[in-house]
Amino acid sequence: MTTTATAAITPPLTPSSTLPKPLTITPTGSALGAVVEGIDLSRPLSAAHFHKLTQAWQAHHVLIFKGQRLSDAQLFDAITYFGDVFRPPGHIPVLATNDQGFTPDIVKVSNVKGGYTGNGELSAHVDHHWTPRPSKASALYARQIPTSGGDTHWYNLNLGWENLSPDTQRAIESLSLITYNPFVNRDASRPLYREPNNPPKGEAHPHPLVTTHPESGKRLLFLGEATEVEIPELDYASGRALIEELRAHLFTPQHRYEHRWEVGDVVLWDNRATAHYRSAFDENQVRDMRRVSLAGGRPL
């Protein structure tokens, strides 16, 4: 009986430079945020990678994906792994809502023709804070950036809560907050706290001033830096003084991560746990981004 030797089939060697990089998630060292490498968002996410990303996102609130090259459709597909796209009620305007009440799923955040937000400074804010169901999250993709300025800072609303004194926490944890819509009557006076003789702008949708994250259970100081607000349970003087105190406490470097954009960055932030700010930049330079926001729910 004759036996025939069978040679093992050896796959061709792959140059080390083309091997997939392992997934790494590295905290920024600031109050929030982690840098993600080894993920190509133009390709489907594996279940294992998605699980690791969601764990890191819950822990750090902001994920920074480096070196991406995406079409609008690829950006949309990647971000909607994390939830359904945000579509506000047609009668409640938000950024990029047109006269017919339609808001695009992908918003052109840019100072070029057809874009939104221009080149000026934007105070720290929570996206869609004034709607009945603010968005869960947003992602911003950098296609072109200025040589300086246009940086984004994120603030940790959980850390802001935790760093309050126990007496202040007890005093505010049952209060509600109305954030008035900055896209209604845009030419009207906009104080930082609604004055008694200043009629409300648009519908009022009170949310807790101190919210609870629906997944992590963390407490959050759910407040923007310069939007017009009101605490219904307090008189004007008391409410205004409290909001000034809380804003001075929250919007400080100890609660902040400062991001200097690079082309190809995709930053995904938890809109329930953060507020974000943008610095101004030269109007003669281009800052061209794309944003996708995810549907949320009523704050707890």
Secondary structure, 3 states (H helix, E strand, C coil): CCCCCCCCCCCCCCCHHHCCCCCEEEECCCCCCEEEECCCCCCCCCHHHHHHHHHHHHHHCEEEECCCCCCHHHHHHHHCCCCCECCCCCCCCCCCCCCCCCCCCEEEEECCCCCEECCCCEEEECCCCCCCCCCCEEEEEEEECCCCCCCEEEEEHHHHHHCCCHHHHHHHCCCEEEECCCCCCCCCCCCCECCCCCCCCCCCCCEECEEECCCCCCEEECCCCCCCEECCCCCHHHHHHHHHHHHHHHCCHHHEEEECCCCCCEEEEECCCEEEEECCCCCCCCCEEEEEEECCCCCC
